[in-house]
Structure formats: structure tokens, C-alpha cells
Amino acid sequence: MLELRNVTKTVAGAEHIRNVSLTLRHASLNVLLGPTLSGKTSLMRLMAGLDRPTGGSIWFDGKDVTGVPVQKRGVAMVYQQFINYPAMTVYENIASPLRVAGTGKAEIDDSVRRAAALLRLTPYLDRTPLSLSGGQQQRTALARAIVKNAGLVLLDEPLANLDYKLREELRTELPRIFAETGAIFVYATTEPHEALLLGGNTATLSEGTVTQFGPTIDVFRNPRDLVTARTFSDPPLNTVAARRKGADFLLDAGVKLPVPAEYSGIPDAAYTIGFQPHHLVLEGRGPAAVPVTARVLVTEITGSESYVHLDFAGVRWVMLTHGIKDFQPDETIEVFIDSRHIMVFDEHGRSAAPRVDRAA
């Protein structure tokens, strides 16, 4: 078990990591999700022992390893700039950390072949990395990390430099790979949908602070604050100011949104309402779907989906809808907000509901 206890890291007077406490268990996948410069890499360097925290402590399996250097820890790391030795075969690349450690020949062979089978590299063991595809090269780097039998495996945006097809291929394989080892995996990404695909647990980061940690789908569905909700939304979370009055939230332009049952106990006051781009729709169903008139700013067509950027009373929203929608700039259209899918935050940005079980 890896424990971070009130860990802080200050560099030149600036806090890169602020009072982070996390507990990561063996045989678990843990995603660090946040935008660039949110602290993901800084946190991983502290976990690895590459850097020492300014405050707090780091424990592994009940031992304080705060001052223990990376060379003396059971840690393996894979970066987005995956590194293989070009003159060595795939077999020798995977075997290299075991040879450095003085492992016996038979054990090396067994470990390399098991890692290669796990990562579907067996047919390529006699090739050099440059003869492989990008995905196969990254799997080679992953195999070299796994073969060390490290208790902690850190992956810092390992798929960022691969093309779309290779990223999707490896994203679907990684949960299987993680499930078959007993290590603690920590995977850093800027992409919410990657966190959802990988599953496991997710820690959302903002400006060096962990805003929430828990099962990935739970953090996505039940963000405890507006910062977490925004971190876990791509395209950006849609928000609008509202005031509760009786049974409705009052928005601009005379729009009334029914107060969902889970928020029935909150007082009449000012709030921020948030909802995902795919919950802003062109066709409303049921009494909870409220029509809203908005002006089209621009439409981005990807082929299977369209991103429609809208202006509602001076607030910019994005609607994610299936198929090709060829709306023109300045066109006025009717869209629907379904109050069953909204999130409500108080004036301090905290969730107004202690617990919400909301469908994705």
C-alpha cells in the first residue's frame, strides 16, 4: 500500500503540490486526472522518490520511504516519450533491467516471455524496436517496466504521442494488463474519457491539490465541487447562474428549470448549475426537459458527432450531439436541458447535494 500523508512540495517559493493525502492499494489502477501543470508529474516524482517532499511523508507497505531514493525502491516508470534501446532486440530491451539486477538467465527468460505474452509481443521478440509500430514500441517499454516486478508502476501520459488508432488499441488492453499484475499502477492523463475507459480509481487534480479521489465512475457522476466537475468534463462543463425559488431554478431569459428531487432540501438561494455537453439535447423528453433558445456560434463536425457552440444570454455552452448538424453562425435554435442530469453547486462551488446517484 502506498500512502501519501499531507504531502507538500514547494519549489522556489511556489507550491507545486499542496497538502495531498492519498492511499493506493496493491493490485489497483489509479488515474491522476488534470490539465497541464495541475501537478500530476510532480506528484508522480514524489511517489517514485525522484523528488523529496517539502512537508508530509510517503509510506510504502507500512515503511516511511520519504527519504529513500528511487534506486532503492521497487518502482518502474513509463513516460509519454517512450524509450527503448534501438540496437537491442525487443527481448533484450525487456530483459535489460533484470540483467542490471544480476538475475539468473533462466529467470530472465521466463520473466521476459511472460511479460511478452501479457503484452502480445511474443512474435516480435527477435526484432529491433525501430521495426515495430508505435503501439508495439510502447508495449515494449511497458513490458520492460512490468518485468521488474515492481510494487509501484508509474505511467506519465504514456499514450499521448501515439496516433488515435494506437491509443485506442492500447487503452482497451491496459485494464487487462493491469488486472493481471499485483502492482499499484498510477496513470496520469489530461483526458477525462481516458480515465473513464481505464476505470479503477481517479484522483482529480487542480493547481497542485487533489480535489477528489475515489472510484472513477463515482467521481465522474458525483463531483463534490465545481472544480472537480470541470476537471472531469471534455468538452468543457456547461454552467449557468441560477436562483432557486420554490419548485424551480430561475435562469436568465425567463427559463424555469424544475428542482430535481435530490436537491429538494436546499434553501432558496443563488447557485451554479452544471451539465455535461451530451446532456444538452435537440429533442426533449418528459416534463424534466426544458426548452431553451440559444444562438449558434460555430458548429464543429467530426463525422459521427457534432459539437455545437452556443450562446445563451451571454453564457457560452457546448452541445455534443450525434450525427452531422449543419447549423449556421448566428442561427437561433431550441435546445433542451434535462433537470434530471444537472449538478448544482453553492456560492462556494461545493456540491449542493451530499450524495447524488446520477446516470452518466
DRENDO-647384 format. One record per residue (C-alpha): residue number from 1; y, z, x. Coordinates in Angstrom, 2 decimals, decimal comma. Layout:
<segus>
SEGU resi      yy      zz      xx
SEGU  NUM       Y       Z       X
...
</segus>
This chain:
<segus>
SEGU resi      yy      zz      xx
SEGU    1    0,00    0,00    0,00
SEGU    2    3,46   -0,92    1,28
SEGU    3    6,29    1,42    0,30
SEGU    4    9,99    0,92    0,86
SEGU    5   11,82    4,18    0,29
SEGU    6   15,59    3,92   -0,21
SEGU    7   15,84    1,23    2,45
SEGU    8   19,29    0,08    3,56
SEGU    9   20,25   -2,47    6,21
SEGU   10   23,83   -2,72    7,48
SEGU   11   24,96   -5,44    9,88
SEGU   12   28,48   -5,36   11,37
SEGU   13   29,64   -3,05    8,60
SEGU   14   28,23   -5,23    5,80
SEGU   15   25,30   -4,07    3,67
SEGU   16   22,62   -6,76    3,63
SEGU   17   20,10   -4,52    1,84
SEGU   18   21,23   -1,66   -0,37
SEGU   19   19,03    1,32   -1,29
SEGU   20   15,83   -0,63   -2,06
SEGU   21   12,70    1,21   -3,18
SEGU   22    9,52   -0,78   -3,84
SEGU   23    5,79   -0,08   -3,97
SEGU   24    3,48   -3,05   -3,33
SEGU   25   -0,27   -2,60   -3,68
SEGU   26   -3,17   -4,29   -1,92
SEGU   27   -4,58   -7,46   -3,49
SEGU   28   -1,25   -8,09   -5,21
SEGU   29    1,15  -11,03   -5,28
SEGU   30    4,79  -10,01   -5,23
SEGU   31    7,62  -12,51   -5,66
SEGU   32   11,13  -11,90   -4,31
SEGU   33   13,37  -13,97   -6,59
SEGU   34   17,05  -14,51   -5,99
SEGU   35   19,69  -17,03   -4,95
SEGU   36   20,52  -17,86   -1,35
SEGU   37   22,00  -14,83    0,50
SEGU   38   20,67  -12,37   -2,09
SEGU   39   18,70  -10,53    0,61
SEGU   40   15,18  -11,99    0,35
SEGU   41   14,75  -12,88    4,03
SEGU   42   16,46   -9,68    5,20
SEGU   43   14,03   -7,65    3,08
SEGU   44   11,01   -9,53    4,43
SEGU   45   12,15   -8,99    8,02
SEGU   46   12,31   -5,26    7,31
SEGU   47    8,83   -5,33    5,75
SEGU   48    7,47   -7,16    8,80
SEGU   49    9,06   -4,88   11,39
SEGU   50   11,24   -7,62   12,85
SEGU   51   14,27   -5,51   11,93
SEGU   52   14,68   -1,78   11,57
SEGU   53   16,44   -0,34    8,51
SEGU   54   19,75    1,45    8,92
SEGU   55   18,64    4,00    6,34
SEGU   56   15,46    4,90    4,48
SEGU   57   11,87    4,41    5,60
SEGU   58    8,93    1,99    5,34
SEGU   59    5,35    3,20    4,85
SEGU   60    2,05    1,32    5,03
SEGU   61   -1,16    2,90    3,77
SEGU   62    0,37    6,36    3,98
SEGU   63    1,82    5,99    7,50
SEGU   64    5,51    5,79    8,36
SEGU   65    5,88    2,44   10,19
SEGU   66    9,68    2,35   10,15
SEGU   67    9,99    2,06   13,92
SEGU   68    6,76    0,19   14,60
SEGU   69    7,40   -3,37   15,95
SEGU   70    5,89   -6,41   14,30
SEGU   71    3,40   -6,92   17,17
SEGU   72    1,73   -3,62   16,30
SEGU   73    1,50   -4,23   12,56
SEGU   74   -1,06   -6,20   10,57
SEGU   75    1,45   -8,81    9,43
SEGU   76    1,28  -12,59    9,03
SEGU   77    4,26  -14,78    8,20
SEGU   78    4,78  -18,34    6,97
SEGU   79    8,24  -19,90    6,75
SEGU   80    9,63  -22,93    4,95
SEGU   81    9,79  -24,64    8,36
SEGU   82    6,02  -24,52    8,78
SEGU   83    4,95  -24,55   12,41
SEGU   84    1,71  -25,98   13,78
SEGU   85    0,75  -26,84   17,35
SEGU   86    0,82  -30,68   17,38
SEGU   87   -1,53  -31,11   20,33
SEGU   88   -4,22  -28,89   18,82
SEGU   89   -6,70  -29,78   16,10
SEGU   90   -6,47  -28,10   12,72
SEGU   91   -9,45  -25,96   13,78
SEGU   92   -7,68  -24,78   16,92
SEGU   93   -4,42  -24,18   15,04
SEGU   94   -6,20  -21,87   12,62
SEGU   95   -8,17  -20,20   15,41
SEGU   96   -5,17  -19,60   17,69
SEGU   97   -4,22  -16,05   16,56
SEGU   98   -7,86  -14,96   16,82
SEGU   99   -8,15  -16,34   20,36
SEGU  100   -4,99  -14,48   21,37
SEGU  101   -6,51  -11,30   19,93
SEGU  102   -9,69  -11,80   22,02
SEGU  103  -12,00  -12,28   19,05
SEGU  104  -15,54  -13,43   19,80
SEGU  105  -16,49  -17,10   19,49
SEGU  106  -18,93  -16,68   16,61
SEGU  107  -16,49  -14,55   14,60
SEGU  108  -13,70  -17,06   15,21
SEGU  109  -15,87  -19,92   13,97
SEGU  110  -16,89  -18,02   10,86
SEGU  111  -13,31  -16,95   10,07
SEGU  112  -11,84  -20,41   10,63
SEGU  113  -14,41  -22,12    8,44
SEGU  114  -13,99  -19,58    5,63
SEGU  115  -10,18  -19,98    5,72
SEGU  116  -10,51  -23,77    5,85
SEGU  117  -12,83  -23,75    2,84
SEGU  118  -10,44  -21,48    0,94
SEGU  119   -7,55  -23,87    1,61
SEGU  120   -9,63  -27,05    1,22
SEGU  121   -9,13  -28,09    4,83
SEGU  122  -12,77  -28,43    5,91
SEGU  123  -12,69  -32,28    6,09
SEGU  124   -9,63  -32,15    8,39
SEGU  125  -10,67  -29,57   10,99
SEGU  126  -11,03  -32,17   13,76
SEGU  127   -7,68  -33,85   13,05
SEGU  128   -4,30  -33,02   14,55
SEGU  129   -1,55  -31,78   12,20
SEGU  130    0,60  -34,91   12,52
SEGU  131   -2,19  -36,98   10,95
SEGU  132   -2,06  -34,83    7,81
SEGU  133    0,16  -34,89    4,74
SEGU  134    2,94  -32,34    4,40
SEGU  135    0,89  -30,30    1,97
SEGU  136   -2,11  -30,26    4,31
SEGU  137    0,10  -29,20    7,21
SEGU  138    1,49  -26,33    5,15
SEGU  139   -2,04  -25,30    4,14
SEGU  140   -2,91  -25,25    7,85
SEGU  141   -0,04  -22,84    8,50
SEGU  142   -1,20  -20,71    5,56
SEGU  143   -4,79  -20,70    6,86
SEGU  144   -3,57  -19,52   10,27
SEGU  145   -1,76  -16,64    8,54
SEGU  146   -4,73  -15,72    6,36
SEGU  147   -7,31  -15,88    9,15
SEGU  148   -5,56  -12,99   10,91
SEGU  149   -6,92  -10,80    8,09
SEGU  150   -3,50   -9,18    7,91
SEGU  151   -2,83   -6,46    5,38
SEGU  152    0,59   -7,98    4,65
SEGU  153    1,28  -11,71    4,34
SEGU  154    4,93  -12,78    4,02
SEGU  155    5,81  -16,26    2,77
SEGU  156    9,51  -17,13    3,01
SEGU  157   10,10  -20,12    0,69
SEGU  158    7,02  -21,84    2,16
SEGU  159    7,17  -24,88   -0,14
SEGU  160   10,91  -25,56   -0,01
SEGU  161   10,69  -28,53    2,37
SEGU  162    7,83  -30,32    0,62
SEGU  163    8,28  -33,10   -1,91
SEGU  164    7,80  -32,43   -5,61
SEGU  165    4,18  -33,56   -5,82
SEGU  166    3,08  -31,48   -2,85
SEGU  167    4,99  -28,42   -4,09
SEGU  168    3,29  -28,59   -7,47
SEGU  169   -0,12  -29,08   -5,85
SEGU  170    0,27  -26,01   -3,66
SEGU  171    1,89  -23,89   -6,38
SEGU  172   -1,18  -24,29   -8,55
SEGU  173   -3,52  -23,49   -5,63
SEGU  174   -1,69  -20,44   -4,26
SEGU  175   -2,64  -17,97   -7,02
SEGU  176   -6,32  -18,84   -6,43
SEGU  177   -5,88  -18,34   -2,69
SEGU  178   -4,08  -15,02   -3,17
SEGU  179   -6,73  -13,77   -5,60
SEGU  180   -9,50  -14,29   -3,04
SEGU  181   -7,96  -12,07   -0,35
SEGU  182   -7,29   -8,34   -0,37
SEGU  183   -3,89   -8,56    1,30
SEGU  184   -0,44   -7,74   -0,02
SEGU  185    1,33  -11,06   -0,48
SEGU  186    5,13  -11,27   -0,64
SEGU  187    6,52  -14,66   -1,63
SEGU  188   10,27  -15,41   -1,51
SEGU  189   11,78  -18,11   -3,71
SEGU  190   15,05  -19,16   -5,30
SEGU  191   13,29  -20,84   -8,23
SEGU  192   12,56  -18,89  -11,45
SEGU  193    9,93  -21,37  -12,63
SEGU  194    8,05  -20,92   -9,34
SEGU  195    7,94  -17,17   -9,92
SEGU  196    6,60  -17,74  -13,44
SEGU  197    3,95  -20,17  -12,20
SEGU  198    2,78  -17,78   -9,47
SEGU  199    2,67  -14,77  -11,80
SEGU  200    1,91  -11,41  -10,23
SEGU  201    4,94   -9,14   -9,89
SEGU  202    8,55  -10,13   -9,37
SEGU  203   11,48   -8,31   -7,81
SEGU  204   14,82   -9,87   -8,72
SEGU  205   17,48   -9,59   -6,01
SEGU  206   21,26   -9,79   -6,17
SEGU  207   23,62   -9,04   -3,28
SEGU  208   21,00   -7,05   -1,38
SEGU  209   19,89   -4,96   -4,34
SEGU  210   16,62   -5,13   -6,28
SEGU  211   17,79   -5,24   -9,89
SEGU  212   14,31   -5,07  -11,44
SEGU  213   10,65   -5,05  -10,40
SEGU  214    7,53   -5,41  -12,50
SEGU  215    5,01   -7,91  -13,88
SEGU  216    6,66  -11,33  -13,64
SEGU  217    6,46  -12,25  -17,33
SEGU  218    7,78   -8,82  -18,31
SEGU  219   10,83   -9,12  -16,04
SEGU  220   11,49  -12,60  -17,46
SEGU  221   11,15  -11,57  -21,09
SEGU  222   12,74   -8,14  -20,82
SEGU  223   15,53   -8,13  -18,25
SEGU  224   17,13   -4,73  -18,06
SEGU  225   20,56   -6,15  -17,30
SEGU  226   22,62   -9,33  -17,36
SEGU  227   22,35   -9,85  -13,60
SEGU  228   18,55   -9,93  -13,81
SEGU  229   18,63  -12,28  -16,80
SEGU  230   20,88  -14,68  -14,92
SEGU  231   18,74  -14,49  -11,78
SEGU  232   15,68  -15,41  -13,84
SEGU  233   17,20  -18,46  -15,56
SEGU  234   17,34  -22,05  -14,33
SEGU  235   19,29  -23,87  -15,75
SEGU  236   21,81  -21,02  -15,91
SEGU  237   21,57  -18,50  -18,73
SEGU  238   23,84  -19,28  -21,69
SEGU  239   26,16  -16,40  -22,60
SEGU  240   28,84  -15,77  -25,20
SEGU  241   31,02  -12,80  -26,09
SEGU  242   30,30  -11,27  -29,48
SEGU  243   31,13   -8,24  -31,58
SEGU  244   28,70   -6,54  -33,90
SEGU  245   29,96   -5,96  -37,41
SEGU  246   27,34   -4,65  -39,80
SEGU  247   24,40   -7,03  -40,07
SEGU  248   25,95   -9,77  -37,90
SEGU  249   27,22  -10,57  -34,45
SEGU  250   30,59  -12,32  -34,76
SEGU  251   31,16  -15,20  -32,33
SEGU  252   34,19  -17,45  -31,96
SEGU  253   34,84  -20,28  -34,40
SEGU  254   33,65  -18,14  -37,32
SEGU  255   29,99  -18,17  -36,27
SEGU  256   27,87  -15,27  -37,56
SEGU  257   24,57  -14,53  -35,88
SEGU  258   22,15  -12,14  -37,66
SEGU  259   21,40   -8,97  -35,69
SEGU  260   17,68   -9,04  -34,77
SEGU  261   15,54   -6,08  -35,81
SEGU  262   15,11   -4,78  -32,24
SEGU  263   18,90   -4,37  -31,96
SEGU  264   19,40   -2,83  -35,40
SEGU  265   20,18    0,58  -33,94
SEGU  266   23,03   -0,44  -31,65
SEGU  267   26,57    0,51  -32,73
SEGU  268   29,32   -1,85  -33,85
SEGU  269   30,97   -2,81  -30,55
SEGU  270   31,59   -5,68  -28,13
SEGU  271   28,56   -7,26  -26,47
SEGU  272   27,47  -10,24  -24,39
SEGU  273   24,76  -12,37  -25,96
SEGU  274   22,48  -14,37  -23,68
SEGU  275   19,86  -17,02  -24,43
SEGU  276   17,80  -19,47  -22,42
SEGU  277   18,72  -23,20  -22,38
SEGU  278   15,44  -24,10  -24,11
SEGU  279   16,35  -21,73  -26,97
SEGU  280   19,41  -23,80  -27,85
SEGU  281   17,92  -26,49  -30,10
SEGU  282   18,86  -29,54  -32,17
SEGU  283   16,81  -28,56  -35,20
SEGU  284   16,97  -25,07  -36,66
SEGU  285   14,01  -23,47  -38,41
SEGU  286   14,25  -20,45  -40,66
SEGU  287   17,10  -18,10  -41,55
SEGU  288   17,43  -16,81  -37,98
SEGU  289   18,55  -20,26  -36,73
SEGU  290   22,33  -20,51  -36,95
SEGU  291   24,19  -23,84  -36,64
SEGU  292   26,96  -24,11  -34,05
SEGU  293   29,32  -27,01  -33,44
SEGU  294   29,84  -27,86  -29,77
SEGU  295   31,39  -30,65  -27,71
SEGU  296   29,26  -32,64  -25,26
SEGU  297   30,49  -32,54  -21,67
SEGU  298   27,74  -34,53  -19,96
SEGU  299   24,06  -35,37  -20,50
SEGU  300   21,54  -35,44  -17,66
SEGU  301   18,38  -37,39  -18,49
SEGU  302   15,32  -36,69  -16,33
SEGU  303   12,92  -38,86  -18,35
SEGU  304   10,78  -36,30  -20,15
SEGU  305   13,71  -33,92  -20,70
SEGU  306   17,46  -33,97  -21,17
SEGU  307   19,99  -31,39  -20,04
SEGU  308   22,95  -31,45  -22,40
SEGU  309   26,03  -29,62  -21,11
SEGU  310   28,16  -28,34  -23,97
SEGU  311   31,48  -26,68  -24,62
SEGU  312   31,58  -24,04  -27,35
SEGU  313   35,03  -22,53  -27,86
SEGU  314   35,78  -22,81  -24,14
SEGU  315   32,38  -21,48  -23,04
SEGU  316   30,02  -23,79  -21,18
SEGU  317   26,37  -23,93  -22,27
SEGU  318   23,34  -25,99  -21,27
SEGU  319   20,72  -27,16  -23,75
SEGU  320   17,29  -28,18  -22,42
SEGU  321   15,58  -30,48  -24,88
SEGU  322   12,52  -32,73  -24,75
SEGU  323   12,86  -36,50  -24,59
SEGU  324   15,85  -38,75  -23,98
SEGU  325   19,07  -37,66  -25,72
SEGU  326   21,86  -40,13  -25,03
SEGU  327   24,86  -38,09  -26,17
SEGU  328   28,27  -39,30  -25,03
SEGU  329   31,01  -37,18  -23,40
SEGU  330   33,37  -35,59  -25,98
SEGU  331   30,88  -36,23  -28,78
SEGU  332   30,66  -33,34  -31,24
SEGU  333   27,14  -32,27  -32,16
SEGU  334   25,45  -29,50  -34,10
SEGU  335   23,04  -27,23  -32,27
SEGU  336   21,20  -24,09  -33,35
SEGU  337   20,92  -20,60  -31,85
SEGU  338   17,84  -18,69  -32,97
SEGU  339   18,69  -15,00  -33,08
SEGU  340   15,02  -14,13  -32,54
SEGU  341   15,39  -15,28  -28,94
SEGU  342   18,71  -13,75  -27,96
SEGU  343   19,28  -10,99  -25,40
SEGU  344   22,09   -8,52  -25,97
SEGU  345   23,96   -6,67  -23,21
SEGU  346   26,57   -3,94  -23,49
SEGU  347   30,00   -3,86  -21,87
SEGU  348   28,44   -2,70  -18,58
SEGU  349   25,94   -5,58  -18,55
SEGU  350   22,96   -3,38  -19,42
SEGU  351   20,38   -4,43  -21,99
SEGU  352   21,31   -3,02  -25,38
SEGU  353   17,63   -2,62  -26,30
SEGU  354   15,43   -0,15  -24,38
SEGU  355   12,41   -2,44  -24,78
SEGU  356   12,18   -5,98  -26,14
SEGU  357    8,90   -7,88  -26,56
SEGU  358   10,30  -11,38  -26,74
SEGU  359    8,32  -14,63  -26,68
SEGU  360    9,01  -16,83  -23,70
</segus>
